[in-house]
């Protein structure tokens, strides 16, 4: 009976040992899996660095949009309406104000950016630009012709670094009847040269007419040439 009981006990122990799984160490298994997954064959279709950066960027934008849509009245649709309203306001301001204009008298380039040239040379250059439809360049050269002509007539003392605004102000003292037109011409020159505004044929014709009228204008009695050193 003792023998029978021993056999039964041995069978139970054997059966119990068959049911217990083999306990494999986790660290070697993980290292083996990492080595296997690091092989290039598993990464042939992975996105490149640029694509991953773009995905992260769009994910970030999406999170911001979700946050804003939650805060905006009406949810995502309300946020779209708010964005459209803001864009419309910017477009209206740009249409009304245009590009930033140069403040008269502020720092900027001088009227003449190259060597000395005669008024006739500037007029010829202006007419060449006008014939080709280059109105910005035509306006610039015509304004230079106006100032150079006044210098040649001794109505302005030649002075390096003089700006269009300064020339118009000094010439206006000599020719008060043309002071407003001279200031307007200087503003046109500044807008084209420093403000980045495109101009047109009508503006150029105004400066051309001013140039012709100044040829016959006479200075006010008692006035001295502008820019005279003290």
Long-range contacts (C-beta under 8 A, 24 or more apart in sequence): 98-195, 98-197, 99-195, 99-196, 99-197, 100-195, 101-190, 101-191, 101-195, 101-197, 102-190, 102-191, 102-193, 102-194, 102-195, 104-165, 104-186, 104-187, 104-190, 105-163, 105-165, 105-166, 108-163, 108-190, 108-193, 108-194, 109-163, 109-193, 109-194, 110-160, 110-161, 110-162, 110-163, 111-143, 111-144, 111-147, 111-162, 111-163, 111-164, 111-167, 111-189, 112-144, 112-147, 112-148, 112-162, 117-144, 117-148, 118-148, 118-152, 119-145, 119-146, 119-148, 119-149, 119-152, 120-145, 122-148, 123-211, 126-204, 126-208, 130-201, 130-204, 135-198, 135-199, 135-200, 135-201, 135-203, 135-204, 136-192, 136-198, 136-199, 138-204, 139-188, 139-189, 139-192, 139-199, 139-203, 139-204, 139-207, 140-189, 140-192, 140-193, 142-204, 142-207, 142-208, 142-211, 143-185, 143-186, 143-188, 143-189, 143-207, 145-211, 146-182, 146-185, 146-207, 146-210, 146-211, 146-214, 147-171, 149-211, 149-214, 149-215, 150-174, 150-214, 154-225, 155-219, 155-225, 155-226, 156-225, 156-226, 156-227, 157-225, 157-226, 157-227, 157-228, 157-229, 159-227, 162-227, 164-189, 164-190, 164-193, 165-190, 166-227, 167-226, 169-226, 170-226, 170-227, 171-226, 173-223, 173-226, 174-219, 174-220, 174-223, 174-225, 174-226, 175-214, 175-217, 175-219, 175-220, 176-220, 177-217, 178-210, 178-213, 178-214, 178-217, 181-206, 181-210, 181-213, 182-210, 185-210
